[in-house]
Amino acid sequence: MGFLKRDDDTAGAPPAQDVPAAEAPHAASYEAGSLAGIPDSGRERIERMKQEVARGFFTSDLSVNEFLLVKQSGFEPLGLVLGSSIYHIGFQQAMWNQSQEMGVLTQAMYHARELAMTRMEEEADQLGADGIVGVRLDIGRYEWGADLAEFIAVGTAVKHRGGELHRAPNGRPFTSDLSGQDFSTLLRAGYRPVGLVMGNCVYHVARQGMLASLRQLGRNIEMPNFTQALYEARELAMERMQREADELQAGGIVGARIVERSHGWGSHVIEFFAIGTGVVATSAEHEIERPAMVLPLNG
């Protein structure tokens, strides 16, 4: 079961049109105050949350430690916000002996995540939040569509208690996948998050011919075609993540990681997904607290 339908026996068929390797996919548009794409039940939930926030009630997926540290940092949790997009992943064919980016799949995976992220941010905007902490991006699969996937973004909307504006330079609520502990440490050290940045690349790794496989049989030898393909795919994902950080005017990225998944496309088609939190300095002094030794008392 998967999104990609490939025919490896049609080596003479032309590959599908790809986006240029250096061109990043386009982000979904964000509009402050918009509820486009959010169903009626979601809008009713947001209205209930507004009333709950007014009386001091909130819902969050923060752990107890995260909740207390976020409050200690001057932020109040407002509510759990989410965005969702069920996306049909288009058809793309790859030649079995050619390593190439699968541009159709790259665009689809990026755009679906951005739709989910944008709706989550718009929910946070409705609550008057400065940002969203503890963001999680998940992909769900269902039996009623092998070529469908649900992209989900979830996090806790927060607002600064002192009224300081902590939004990103583009006006959107800041987003961060840092834990509550890391978020608190970052703020105390004179930095703040401006946005969750990401880049992706879906890549087809060419298969090796039979003669080449026989020549390498029983030998210790590098596989340059595989090495170069995976290297290129990771570089494209990282370059696009860094470009997003530049667009947010971030001074750097913390917590960056590269996740590799096939999503059911087959062993030779892999998505490389780079994600991290863009940060900016809020102070010229960055004092780092000395670590303290903690002894457990539970035996």
C-alpha angles and dihedrals in degrees: 000000000000148000099253119079108195131174106203092184094066097075092154095058116104116251120247117268111273132201111250111276094241095047115097120216117261119261123235114260118255123210120186111236093015121137095182111144093018112114124231092260089054092050091050090051091052091051090051090048091053090056091046092050089052090058094042099257121133142171123215142162091222118124118240092261092047092048093051094045093048090052091046088055091059100262129120120209112234105182149308111284129190144178129200139188127179105205134191110222110219130234120269131169126208131195110242094229099044127086109212144144113263096226096183091055094042091054093046096050092046097045094048091053091048092052090053092045093048093052090049090052092048090053089052090049090055089057092050092246125167092210151330124256131195093026116187125194114201135173120214128196126201135195094239094070129028090187094045129087134178116225113204130190118190132174146134118271113223137185129201111252094217094051095248112156109242100167123129118268089256090060096251120125109267116254128204137173092201117122118251089256093053092043090054093046091049092053094047090052093056102264135104134194120251101181151333106262126197144172131185142189128189107205135186112216111209119240119240121247122248095247093052090049091052092049090055095045111130094001132115102232139142117254099224096183091057093040094052094044095052092042091053093047094051091047092053092050093047093046091054092048091052091048090055089052090052090052089053090051089239120168092217147329126260129192093022117172139166118227120197122201136156097206089208096300094122136270096289099050114073135171116220108201119189117194137168144138120271113220139189131200118254096183138031089227118070106186113183117208118240112250116252126214114241122196118201115231098197095089 
